[in-house]
């Protein structure tokens, strides 16, 4: 059971002089419980790709399956699909519209006809998940919050629908380092504890390296490489030529390896690098 | 020189009209030709401070002087805004014309400068930011980094001596960020433009001559990037990052390695670690 894409091609403005191939022959599969990173430059096609995952866009060619069901067919209940595959767009705080935070988060659950007590339970749970105290803030206006808080309220609105899959398009753009860390921590928690499958779209390798288990690199509408962090980041030159920078510490370890030092290079955070360097130094002393 | 003296800025918010102090006694002098970075968490007052430097906001208490002109003097405000150009975060919110060169010409046209002089200023400014090839393009077809360079050209065409950039790269991808930062550095070094860069990205702040750290409306730390970034724990407690290589140096020092803390670059780190490995 999974999201599975087969030979997906997407043209914008098809059959006009302005036709552009946004995605070309993409085949990939995402398993339940995975934490996927999708990276690429602006304009590479990442956002176009993920909008196929819940039927917001239909492929020009190819198929999209959600747990075996072809969602590109006519007559598919897309509302149900979108409840299962939640999408958090860029700058989701721009979509806040209700007078109170409670009403904003409750909008989705009410729309699917839940009883008011279930709605309340879902809103409280969703706000708690994103680290906001429901009792304190539920009756306040969402527009009085800070940027990072607004974004978390908007995310709670999607989480209240209890999706199995959650797609996030650049969820940390414009946040300060603490706001960014809070979001990444939340995604990790959703994945580990709530078993939500996460698909994180980003152009920051540093960020993806901190949380994702598997990466797809998109360039000019194609998946040019994919695999574990280590597999993808070992292709430093290819990534640099398409304008994606490796995490700085990964580069450092690569540079050390290049000049003949025996260090591991599948290192993505300063903590991992420190551990590896220390263990190399200790190992050397023992010899 | 821009001089900020005991600057306090307060406003009223919410239904109860509670007074909120966004800036709380800032003193700061920015010298000509300097590259100053201002860092701080969301809500620390960075942008509010920046908006005082060209009179977009006026102090509740204290003074701001730009080359001897006080921003509170209404008659001087237009000279001040000409001197102090500003580039905002979202490239799409600051482009007004349908063609790149017309956009850059918008400022000088408003000042009533003769057309021949405008032409010269526009083409010079676009050349400086490396966008001369795009002068006849519609701006909406440009990338984010290119749009920000056009916005910078707009300030240069006005003859600004000081350029404030309020998170100019926050909405850009890595390539766009590099383009913009390179342009800023070049303008500072070659044209002696005074740059005030507000940013969340510590690797950008590391390029500046001086860094000011804001927290709750106060400038709480000030110094060279080296002096600032060695305070790893302090920065973390302020919800700020340090560059990843500096963080690694900090972690390795804790394990007893004798490394300086003011390392931000990969090649420096390689040099320092090699003797150990």
Boltz contact constraints between the chains, C-beta under 6 A:
constraints:
  - contact:
      token1: [A, 41]
      token2: [B, 173]
      max_distance: 6.0
  - contact:
      token1: [A, 42]
      token2: [B, 173]
      max_distance: 6.0
  - contact:
      token1: [A, 146]
      token2: [B, 43]
      max_distance: 6.0
  - contact:
      token1: [A, 147]
      token2: [B, 42]
      max_distance: 6.0
  - contact:
      token1: [A, 174]
      token2: [B, 170]
      max_distance: 6.0
  - contact:
      token1: [A, 176]
      token2: [B, 41]
      max_distance: 6.0
  - contact:
      token1: [A, 176]
      token2: [B, 42]
      max_distance: 6.0
  - contact:
      token1: [A, 176]
      token2: [B, 200]
      max_distance: 6.0
  - contact:
      token1: [A, 177]
      token2: [B, 240]
      max_distance: 6.0
  - contact:
      token1: [A, 177]
      token2: [B, 241]
      max_distance: 6.0
  - contact:
      token1: [A, 178]
      token2: [B, 41]
      max_distance: 6.0
  - contact:
      token1: [A, 178]
      token2: [B, 239]
      max_distance: 6.0
  - contact:
      token1: [A, 203]
      token2: [B, 173]
      max_distance: 6.0
  - contact:
      token1: [A, 243]
      token2: [B, 175]
      max_distance: 6.0
  - contact:
      token1: [A, 245]
      token2: [B, 174]
      max_distance: 6.0
  - contact:
      token1: [A, 248]
      token2: [B, 244]
      max_distance: 6.0
  - contact:
      token1: [A, 248]
      token2: [B, 245]
      max_distance: 6.0
  - contact:
      token1: [A, 249]
      token2: [B, 244]
      max_distance: 6.0
  - contact:
      token1: [A, 249]
      token2: [B, 248]
      max_distance: 6.0
  - contact:
      token1: [A, 251]
      token2: [B, 266]
      max_distance: 6.0
  - contact:
      token1: [A, 252]
      token2: [B, 266]
      max_distance: 6.0
  - contact:
      token1: [A, 252]
      token2: [B, 269]
      max_distance: 6.0
  - contact:
      token1: [A, 255]
      token2: [B, 270]
      max_distance: 6.0
  - contact:
      token1: [A, 261]
      token2: [B, 277]
      max_distance: 6.0
  - contact:
      token1: [A, 270]
      token2: [B, 244]
      max_distance: 6.0
  - contact:
      token1: [A, 270]
      token2: [B, 247]
      max_distance: 6.0
  - contact:
      token1: [A, 270]
      token2: [B, 248]
      max_distance: 6.0
  - contact:
      token1: [A, 273]
      token2: [B, 248]
      max_distance: 6.0
  - contact:
      token1: [A, 274]
      token2: [B, 248]
      max_distance: 6.0
  - contact:
      token1: [A, 274]
      token2: [B, 251]
      max_distance: 6.0
  - contact:
      token1: [A, 274]
      token2: [B, 252]
      max_distance: 6.0
  - contact:
      token1: [A, 278]
      token2: [B, 255]
      max_distance: 6.0
  - contact:
      token1: [A, 280]
      token2: [B, 277]
      max_distance: 6.0
  - contact:
      token1: [A, 281]
      token2: [B, 276]
      max_distance: 6.0
